[in-house]
Amino acid sequence: MTALQRIPIAPLARPLPSAPRRPGESYRRIEATLPVRRQLAMAGADASLPVDIAASLVSEAALLLERLETSRRTRVRDVLDRAARSSRVTRALSSTSADYLRALSCRSWRRQVAELDLPVRVVAGLGEEPDRLLGRCDLLEDAIRWETAALLCGRTMGEWGSGVIRGGMR
């Protein structure tokens, strides 16, 4: 019988994990005033989210409400909240979507950033004065619930919210 020989194995080089994000998005860096950046940083810290994720969620929720509140429905936020609370998985999630969902649910981001990189589709709706929508930090907890519900059914927050208000989706 021969003795087992130990072979040294070099540790695997692992890149630092990047923050989970909604898969398939393109991002663009935007600028915001210092007071709005501070407000986003504080709201993000309170919710255990990186500032760029907080900014993405807040701005998308603000855009959604701005668009939906022109409809005849009253109490749009309440309708969206009820739908988000009753949302369920409707399809198998990809591993990247599952990572993003886990990070949203557990607030388990491993890094903080100073830059505001938002999805291009959201940046397009911000217009000339992004601070107006980025400053809506009061929407952050709602936005997390709405983003989670949207992710569970494979839609963006805007698509999901529009579907809920039109009565076609939960």
N, C-alpha and C positions, 0 to 999 in steps of 0.2 A: 504494500500500500504506500502510495506517495503522500507526502504531507501537502496540505493545501497551501498554496502560496498566495500571500496577500498582494494584490495589485493595487497600487494607489490610484484613486480615481479623482480627477480634478473636479472641483465643485462646478456645477452648471452656472454659467453666467446668466442671470435672470435680469431682464430689464425691470426697472422700478414700475410697479403697476400704475397705469394711467387711470384717471378717474373714469368710471363707467359713464357713458353717455348714451343717448338715444342712438342706436345703430343706423348707419346709412345717411347721416346728416353731414352737410358741409358747413363749416364754421367761418365766421368773419369777425375780426377784432373791431370793436367799437370803442368810442371814447364817451365818457360821462363826466360830469362835473364832480369835483371833490366831495361836496356834501352828499350827492347821490351815491357815490362809490362808498362813502362811509356808512350810509344808511343800509346799502346792500350788504356790506361786510358784516355789520352788526346783526342784521336779520339772518344772514347766512350762518353766522356763528351761533346764534340762538337756536337755529334749526339743524345745526351740525351739517351744513352744506358748504361746499366751496362757493366763493362769491360768483364765479361764472355760471354755475348751475342755478344758484338763486336768481341771478339776473335773467337767465333764459326762461325760468319758470314764471317769474313775476311778469316779465314783458309779454310772454305768450298768453298768460291769463288776462292781463290788462287788455291786450288786443282782442281776445275772445269776448270779454265782457263789453268792450266798446262796440263790437259788431253786433252782439246779440241784444244789447239793451235798446237797440233801435227797433227791435221786433215788438209786437203787441203784448208779449208775455211780461208779466210783472214778477218780481222776485226771482230773476234769472239765477242768481247765485244760489238760492235755496234749492231750486230745481236741479242744478248741477251737483250740488252737495249730496242731495238724496240719491241721485243716480250713481255718483262716485262711491257712496257707502254701500250700495247694493251690487257693485260691479263684481264680476267673476271672470276667471280665465275662460276664453272662448276658443282658444287654439293653442297649440304647443308653441312655446317661446323659444327663440334661438338662444344660444348661450350668451350672446352679447346683450340681448334684451333681458334675459334672466339676471345677468350681472347688474344691469341698470336698475331693474325692479328691486333687486336685493339691496342695492345701495340706497335707493329712495326709501325703502321700507325700514331698513335698519340704520340709515344715516351713517353708512360705513365708508366714507371716503378716506383715502389715506394721504391726501395732500391738499394743500391750500395754494391758490394762485392769486395773483394780483390783477391779471389781465381779464378783460371781459370779452370772451369769445362766445358769440351767440350763433345759433343756427341761421343760415342765410335767409331762410324763409321767414324767420321772425324779424331779422334786421330789415328786410324789405318793407315790413309794416310799421316800423318805428318812425319813419318820416324824418323831418328836419330837426325835430326836438325830441331825441330819445329819452331825455331825463323825465319827461312828462309820464311816460309809461314805466320806465325803469324805477321810478320813485314809488311805485305802488306796492311797497313791501308789506302792506297790510294783507295782500293777497297770497303771501307765500305758503301758508299752511293749506289754504284751499287749492292753490296751484299744485302742490305736491299730491293731494288726493286726486285732482283731475288728471294730472299727468299719469298717475298710477292706473287709473281707470282706462285712460286712452291706450296706454301700453298693453294692458290686458286684452284689449280687443284689436290690437294691431293698427291703431290710428294715431294721428297726432292729436294734441289737445284741442286744437281748433276744429278738426274734423269730428272728433268725439262730441265736443260741446254743441256744435251745430246740429249733429244728429240727435242728441238728447232733446234739444229745444224743439226740433221738428217732430219729435215723438217716435223716431225710428230706432233708437238705440239706448242701451243702458250702460 
